[in-house]
Amino acid sequence: MPTIQISPTPDAVATAAAHQFVDLAQDAIEERGRFTVALSGGSTPKLLYHLLAQEPFRTQIEWQNVYLFWGDERYVPHDHPDSNYRMVCETLLDHVSLPTEHVFPVPTDQDPADAEATYTKYLTDTFGDAPTYSFDLVLLGMGDDGHTASLFPGTDVIDARQWVKVYEVDEAHGRRMTLTPTILNLARQVTVLVTGAGKAQRLAKVLGGERDPHRLPIQSIQPKTGEIMWFLDEAAATEIKA
Ligand code: 6PG
């Protein structure tokens, strides 16, 4: 079993993750001079970003040394209501001072091949071509179907050797950009935030059932040498066997 922390409510999950974010940021900046993060969309990360923009968290982080990337993005303009970039701007970036050159939104105005190349270059400029480690922290959620980032069931994107993939998921989800397990699994720390009773059964299968990452893509997230930590609320954790 991976490391799991269960909190009573989604707010408590976000608070626990905010404490972890501060600790990791302080350690990374002290040791390596910067803190690199891949952000997730989704409801619980949104609560987390909102908390990080407020006291007591905001002033514990040296924001000028933080570098923000997106683990996945909907292929919409940056001001679109579905944009993960817009969500992070509204909850976090509008409230802290981060150099704009440390913020790497997905260039959704470019065609897929160009966007993949642009985003891959952002990453290789930051981590090099063959890093031992990539991000200091990758934040992820889990969809009801077992997807994470924009790695969806029934697609072959989890097998991609490239770091960045832009593809048409299906009619419902449209075109997405996602980072692939190849780069996500080089993170020093992966943190997964899952809340709500609606996810309880799927989560139990993900954590305790048979391994089938094409059906449950979040199972493809297994950091090579880094750590993975699951922050759950009680509702999501009800079906997990100890
Ligand atoms: C997104 C995501 C996606 C999300 C899950 C869980 O942009 O939507 O990155 O992978 O994390 O769908 O979302 P919830 O936490 O809102 O259920």
Residues whose N, C-alpha, C, O or C-beta is under 5 A from the ligand:
A	BS01	6PG	S40 G41 G42 S43 T44 D72 L140 G141 M142 G143 H147 T148 A149 S150 L193
